[in-house]
Amino acid sequence: MTASHLLVPVPIPDRVVALIGSCIPPHILQAEFDAACAAREARGYRGPLLCDEDRADREQALSELARANKVLAAHHPRLPVRPDSCW
């Protein structure tokens, strides 16, 4: 039995990535990219002492993440990205 946090990341060859990407609809790939970017941006705004601008930016990033996750969840229920996930 293995734990997911103990697994060593293995690089995937570009041809394999292209093959996987060709099997997924383009709007799902775009939503996955948008969700990952929004989650990364939302992670940057943490802490209780955020100014009003930072809170507004975090809310904007979270709304973009929710929009992308809606598309991903419609395609497959396990695809949505969480703002605190490592992806």
DSSP file (Angstrom, degrees, kcal/mol; ACC not computed):
  #  RESIDUE AA STRUCTURE BP1 BP2  ACC     N-H-->O    O-->H-N    N-H-->O    O-->H-N    TCO  KAPPA ALPHA  PHI   PSI    X-CA   Y-CA   Z-CA
    1    1 A M              0   0    0      0, 0.0     2,-0.4     0, 0.0     0, 0.0   0.000 360.0 360.0 360.0 134.0    0.0    0.0    0.0
    2    2 A T        -     0   0    0      3,-0.0     2,-0.4     5,-0.0     5,-0.0  -0.880 360.0-133.9-118.1 149.5    1.4    3.4   -0.9
    3    3 A A    >>  -     0   0    0     -2,-0.4     3,-1.6     1,-0.1     4,-0.5  -0.824  18.5-131.1 -98.6 140.7    0.5    6.9    0.3
    4    4 A S  G >4 S+     0   0    0     -2,-0.4     3,-0.7     1,-0.3    -1,-0.1   0.799 106.4  57.8 -64.0 -27.9    0.1    9.6   -2.3
    5    5 A H  G 34 S+     0   0    0      1,-0.2    -1,-0.3     3,-0.0    -3,-0.0   0.628 103.4  54.8 -77.9 -10.9    2.4   12.0   -0.4
    6    6 A L  G <4 S+     0   0    0     -3,-1.6    -1,-0.2     2,-0.1    -2,-0.2   0.523  83.1 108.4 -96.1  -7.2    5.2    9.4   -0.6
    7    7 A L    <<  -     0   0    0     -3,-0.7    -3,-0.0    -4,-0.5    -5,-0.0  -0.462  68.5-130.0 -73.7 141.0    5.1    9.0   -4.4
    8    8 A V        -     0   0    0     -2,-0.2     2,-0.2     1,-0.0    -2,-0.1  -0.786  26.2-116.3 -90.3 127.5    8.0   10.5   -6.4
    9    9 A P        -     0   0    0      0, 0.0    -1,-0.0     0, 0.0     0, 0.0  -0.439  28.7-157.7 -66.4 133.6    6.8   12.6   -9.3
   10   10 A V        -     0   0    0     -2,-0.2     2,-0.1     0, 0.0    -3,-0.0  -0.945  19.8-117.0-113.3 128.6    7.9   11.2  -12.6
   11   11 A P        -     0   0    0      0, 0.0     0, 0.0     0, 0.0     0, 0.0  -0.377  24.6-137.5 -65.5 142.1    8.2   13.4  -15.7
   12   12 A I        -     0   0    0     -2,-0.1     5,-0.1     1,-0.0     0, 0.0  -0.866  23.2-112.8-100.9 130.0    5.8   12.5  -18.5
   13   13 A P    >>  -     0   0    0      0, 0.0     4,-2.0     0, 0.0     3,-0.5  -0.252  24.0-117.7 -60.2 149.8    7.2   12.6  -22.0
   14   14 A D  H 3> S+     0   0    0      1,-0.2     4,-2.5     2,-0.2     5,-0.2   0.839 113.2  56.5 -58.7 -36.2    5.8   15.3  -24.3
   15   15 A R  H 3> S+     0   0    0      2,-0.2     4,-2.0     1,-0.2    -1,-0.2   0.874 107.1  48.9 -66.0 -35.9    4.4   12.8  -26.7
   16   16 A V  H <> S+     0   0    0     -3,-0.5     4,-2.6     2,-0.2    -2,-0.2   0.910 111.1  49.8 -68.8 -42.0    2.4   11.2  -23.9
   17   17 A V  H  X S+     0   0    0     -4,-2.0     4,-2.8     1,-0.2    -2,-0.2   0.913 111.1  49.7 -61.6 -42.7    1.0   14.5  -22.8
   18   18 A A  H  X S+     0   0    0     -4,-2.5     4,-1.8     2,-0.2    -1,-0.2   0.885 110.7  50.1 -64.2 -38.5    0.1   15.4  -26.4
   19   19 A L  H  X S+     0   0    0     -4,-2.0     4,-0.7     2,-0.2    -2,-0.2   0.919 113.0  45.4 -66.0 -44.0   -1.7   12.0  -26.7
   20   20 A I  H >X S+     0   0    0     -4,-2.6     3,-1.0     1,-0.2     4,-0.5   0.925 113.0  51.3 -63.8 -44.5   -3.7   12.5  -23.5
   21   21 A G  H >< S+     0   0    0     -4,-2.8     3,-0.8     1,-0.3    -1,-0.2   0.817 103.2  58.6 -63.6 -31.2   -4.5   16.1  -24.5
   22   22 A S  H 3< S+     0   0    0     -4,-1.8    -1,-0.3     1,-0.2    -2,-0.2   0.707 103.3  53.8 -72.7 -17.4   -5.8   15.0  -27.9
   23   23 A C  H << S+     0   0    0     -3,-1.0    -1,-0.2    -4,-0.7    -2,-0.2   0.568  97.9  75.4 -90.2 -10.6   -8.4   12.8  -26.2
   24   24 A I  S << S-     0   0    0     -3,-0.8     5,-0.1    -4,-0.5     0, 0.0  -0.856  92.1-106.8-105.8 135.8   -9.8   15.6  -24.0
   25   25 A P    >>  -     0   0    0      0, 0.0     4,-1.8     0, 0.0     3,-0.9  -0.266  28.7-120.5 -58.5 144.9  -12.1   18.3  -25.4
   26   26 A P  H 3> S+     0   0    0      0, 0.0     4,-2.4     0, 0.0     5,-0.2   0.838 110.7  56.6 -59.1 -35.2  -10.4   21.7  -25.8
   27   27 A H  H 3> S+     0   0    0      1,-0.2     4,-1.8     2,-0.2     5,-0.1   0.812 107.0  50.4 -70.0 -25.7  -12.8   23.5  -23.5
   28   28 A I  H <> S+     0   0    0     -3,-0.9     4,-2.4     2,-0.2    -1,-0.2   0.895 109.7  49.8 -74.4 -41.3  -12.0   21.1  -20.7
   29   29 A L  H  X S+     0   0    0     -4,-1.8     4,-2.2     2,-0.2    -2,-0.2   0.911 112.0  48.5 -61.1 -41.7   -8.3   21.6  -21.2
   30   30 A Q  H  X S+     0   0    0     -4,-2.4     4,-2.7     2,-0.2    -1,-0.2   0.908 111.1  49.9 -65.2 -41.4   -8.8   25.4  -21.1
   31   31 A A  H  X S+     0   0    0     -4,-1.8     4,-2.6     2,-0.2    -2,-0.2   0.882 109.8  51.5 -64.7 -38.0  -11.0   25.0  -17.9
   32   32 A E  H  X S+     0   0    0     -4,-2.4     4,-2.2     2,-0.2    -2,-0.2   0.915 111.9  46.4 -64.3 -42.8   -8.3   22.9  -16.3
   33   33 A F  H  X S+     0   0    0     -4,-2.2     4,-2.3     2,-0.2    -2,-0.2   0.927 113.5  48.8 -64.0 -45.4   -5.6   25.5  -17.1
   34   34 A D  H  X S+     0   0    0     -4,-2.7     4,-2.5     1,-0.2    -2,-0.2   0.895 111.3  50.2 -61.9 -41.0   -7.9   28.4  -15.9
   35   35 A A  H  X S+     0   0    0     -4,-2.6     4,-2.5     2,-0.2    -1,-0.2   0.909 110.3  49.1 -65.6 -41.9   -8.6   26.5  -12.6
   36   36 A A  H  X S+     0   0    0     -4,-2.2     4,-2.1     2,-0.2    -2,-0.2   0.913 113.3  46.9 -64.6 -41.7   -5.0   25.8  -11.9
   37   37 A C  H  X S+     0   0    0     -4,-2.3     4,-2.2     2,-0.2    -2,-0.2   0.916 113.5  48.0 -65.5 -43.4   -4.0   29.5  -12.6
   38   38 A A  H  X S+     0   0    0     -4,-2.5     4,-2.6     2,-0.2    -2,-0.2   0.891 111.5  50.2 -66.3 -39.1   -6.9   30.7  -10.4
   39   39 A A  H  X S+     0   0    0     -4,-2.5     4,-2.0     2,-0.2    -1,-0.2   0.907 110.7  49.9 -65.2 -41.1   -6.0   28.3   -7.6
   40   40 A R  H  X S+     0   0    0     -4,-2.1     4,-0.9    -5,-0.2    -2,-0.2   0.904 113.0  46.6 -63.0 -41.4   -2.4   29.4   -7.7
   41   41 A E  H >< S+     0   0    0     -4,-2.2     3,-0.6     1,-0.2     4,-0.5   0.901 110.7  51.7 -69.0 -39.9   -3.4   33.1   -7.5
   42   42 A A  H >< S+     0   0    0     -4,-2.6     3,-1.1     1,-0.2    -1,-0.2   0.855 104.2  58.1 -65.5 -34.5   -5.9   32.5   -4.7
   43   43 A R  H 3< S+     0   0    0     -4,-2.0    -1,-0.2     1,-0.2    -2,-0.2   0.791  96.3  64.4 -64.6 -26.6   -3.1   30.7   -2.7
   44   44 A G  T << S+     0   0    0     -4,-0.9     2,-0.8    -3,-0.6    -1,-0.2   0.707  94.2  63.7 -70.1 -19.4   -1.1   33.9   -2.9
   45   45 A Y  S <  S+     0   0    0     -3,-1.1     2,-0.3    -4,-0.5    -1,-0.2  -0.750  73.4 138.4-109.4  83.8   -3.6   35.8   -0.9
   46   46 A R        +     0   0    0     -2,-0.8     3,-0.1    -3,-0.1    -3,-0.0  -0.877  25.3  62.1-123.5 157.1   -3.6   34.2    2.5
   47   47 A G  S    S-     0   0    0     -2,-0.3     3,-0.5     1,-0.1     0, 0.0  -0.127  76.4 -96.1 112.0 155.3   -3.8   35.5    6.0
   48   48 A P  S    S+     0   0    0      0, 0.0     2,-0.2     0, 0.0    -1,-0.1   0.647 109.7  67.4 -79.4 -14.9   -6.1   37.5    8.2
   49   49 A L        +     0   0    0     -3,-0.1     2,-0.3     2,-0.0    -3,-0.1  -0.206  66.2 142.0-104.0  43.4   -4.4   40.8    7.6
   50   50 A L        -     0   0    0     -3,-0.5    -3,-0.1    -2,-0.2     2,-0.0  -0.607  48.3-125.3 -82.4 142.4   -5.2   41.3    3.9
   51   51 A C     >  -     0   0    0     -2,-0.3     4,-2.3     1,-0.1     5,-0.2  -0.276  33.3 -96.6 -76.6 173.2   -6.0   44.8    2.7
   52   52 A D  H  > S+     0   0    0      1,-0.2     4,-2.1     2,-0.2     5,-0.2   0.875 124.3  51.8 -61.6 -39.0   -9.2   45.5    0.9
   53   53 A E  H  > S+     0   0    0      2,-0.2     4,-2.4     1,-0.2    -1,-0.2   0.914 110.1  48.7 -64.7 -42.2   -7.5   45.3   -2.5
   54   54 A D  H  > S+     0   0    0      2,-0.2     4,-2.5     1,-0.2    -2,-0.2   0.893 110.6  50.6 -65.8 -39.3   -6.0   41.9   -1.7
   55   55 A R  H  X S+     0   0    0     -4,-2.3     4,-2.4     2,-0.2    -1,-0.2   0.896 110.9  49.4 -64.1 -39.1   -9.3   40.5   -0.5
   56   56 A A  H  X S+     0   0    0     -4,-2.1     4,-2.1     2,-0.2    -2,-0.2   0.898 111.1  49.3 -66.1 -40.1  -11.0   41.7   -3.7
   57   57 A D  H  X S+     0   0    0     -4,-2.4     4,-2.4     2,-0.2    -2,-0.2   0.899 110.9  50.2 -64.9 -40.4   -8.3   40.0   -5.7
   58   58 A R  H  X S+     0   0    0     -4,-2.5     4,-2.6     2,-0.2    -2,-0.2   0.922 110.4  49.3 -63.9 -43.4   -8.7   36.8   -3.8
   59   59 A E  H  X S+     0   0    0     -4,-2.4     4,-2.1     2,-0.2    -1,-0.2   0.880 110.5  51.3 -63.4 -37.3  -12.5   36.9   -4.3
   60   60 A Q  H  X S+     0   0    0     -4,-2.1     4,-2.1     2,-0.2    -2,-0.2   0.926 111.2  47.4 -63.8 -45.0  -11.9   37.4   -8.0
   61   61 A A  H  X S+     0   0    0     -4,-2.4     4,-2.2     1,-0.2    -2,-0.2   0.895 111.8  50.6 -63.9 -40.0   -9.5   34.5   -8.2
   62   62 A L  H  X S+     0   0    0     -4,-2.6     4,-2.3     2,-0.2    -1,-0.2   0.863 109.2  50.9 -67.0 -34.8  -12.0   32.3   -6.3
   63   63 A S  H  X S+     0   0    0     -4,-2.1     4,-2.1     2,-0.2    -1,-0.2   0.888 110.5  48.9 -70.0 -36.9  -14.8   33.2   -8.6
   64   64 A E  H  X S+     0   0    0     -4,-2.1     4,-2.2     2,-0.2    -2,-0.2   0.888 111.4  50.8 -65.6 -38.3  -12.7   32.4  -11.6
   65   65 A L  H  X S+     0   0    0     -4,-2.2     4,-2.7     2,-0.2    16,-0.2   0.914 109.9  49.3 -64.0 -43.0  -11.8   29.1  -10.0
   66   66 A A  H  X S+     0   0    0     -4,-2.3     4,-1.7     2,-0.2    -2,-0.2   0.894 110.1  51.3 -63.9 -39.3  -15.5   28.3   -9.3
   67   67 A R  H  X S+     0   0    0     -4,-2.1     4,-1.2     2,-0.2    -1,-0.2   0.921 113.7  43.6 -63.7 -44.5  -16.4   29.1  -12.9
   68   68 A A  H  X S+     0   0    0     -4,-2.2     4,-2.2     1,-0.2    -2,-0.2   0.885 111.5  54.6 -68.7 -38.3  -13.7   26.8  -14.2
   69   69 A N  H  X S+     0   0    0     -4,-2.7     4,-3.0     1,-0.2     5,-0.2   0.820 101.1  59.6 -65.5 -30.4  -14.6   24.1  -11.7
   70   70 A K  H  X S+     0   0    0     -4,-1.7     4,-1.4     2,-0.2    -1,-0.2   0.912 108.5  44.2 -63.6 -41.5  -18.2   24.2  -12.9
   71   71 A V  H  X S+     0   0    0     -4,-1.2     4,-1.2     2,-0.2    -2,-0.2   0.918 115.4  48.3 -67.5 -43.6  -17.1   23.2  -16.4
   72   72 A L  H  X S+     0   0    0     -4,-2.2     4,-2.7     1,-0.2     3,-0.4   0.906 110.2  50.7 -65.0 -41.9  -14.7   20.5  -15.0
   73   73 A A  H  < S+     0   0    0     -4,-3.0    -1,-0.2     1,-0.2    -2,-0.2   0.823 105.3  56.9 -67.7 -30.7  -17.3   19.0  -12.7
   74   74 A A  H  < S+     0   0    0     -4,-1.4    -1,-0.2    -5,-0.2    -2,-0.2   0.831 112.1  42.9 -67.9 -30.0  -19.8   18.8  -15.6
   75   75 A H  H  < S-     0   0    0     -4,-1.2    -2,-0.2    -3,-0.4    -1,-0.2   0.915 138.7 -11.3 -80.0 -46.3  -17.2   16.7  -17.5
   76   76 A H    ><  -     0   0    0     -4,-2.7     3,-1.7    -5,-0.1    -1,-0.3  -0.940  59.9-132.6-156.4 132.8  -16.1   14.5  -14.6
   77   77 A P  T 3  S+     0   0    0      0, 0.0    -4,-0.1     0, 0.0    -3,-0.1   0.680 104.2  53.9 -64.4 -18.1  -16.9   14.9  -10.8
   78   78 A R  T 3  S+     0   0    0      1,-0.2    -5,-0.1    -6,-0.1    -6,-0.0   0.393  89.2  79.7 -97.4   5.2  -13.3   14.3   -9.8
   79   79 A L    <   +     0   0    0     -3,-1.7    -1,-0.2    -7,-0.3    -6,-0.1   0.770  59.9 111.5 -84.2 -26.0  -11.7   17.0  -12.0
   80   80 A P        -     0   0    0      0, 0.0     2,-0.4     0, 0.0   -11,-0.1  -0.124  61.8-133.1 -54.8 147.4  -12.4   20.2   -9.9
   81   81 A V        -     0   0    0    -16,-0.2   -12,-0.1     4,-0.0    -2,-0.1  -0.833   9.9-142.1-104.2 135.7   -9.4   21.9   -8.4
   82   82 A R    >   -     0   0    0     -2,-0.4     3,-1.4     1,-0.1     5,-0.1  -0.708  18.9-125.4 -93.8 149.4   -9.3   23.1   -4.8
   83   83 A P  T 3  S+     0   0    0      0, 0.0   -40,-0.1     0, 0.0    -1,-0.1   0.756 111.3  45.2 -66.6 -21.6   -7.6   26.4   -4.0
   84   84 A D  T 3  S+     0   0    0    -42,-0.0     2,-0.1     3,-0.0   -44,-0.0   0.294  88.6 114.6-103.4  10.3   -5.4   24.6   -1.4
   85   85 A S  S <  S-     0   0    0     -3,-1.4    -4,-0.0     1,-0.1     0, 0.0  -0.374  73.9-122.3 -78.9 161.4   -4.5   21.6   -3.5
   86   86 A C              0   0    0      1,-0.2    -1,-0.1    -2,-0.1    -2,-0.0   0.599 360.0 360.0 -79.8  -9.6   -0.9   21.0   -4.7
   87   87 A W              0   0    0     -5,-0.1    -1,-0.2   -48,-0.0   -47,-0.1   0.450 360.0 360.0 -82.4 360.0   -1.9   21.0   -8.4
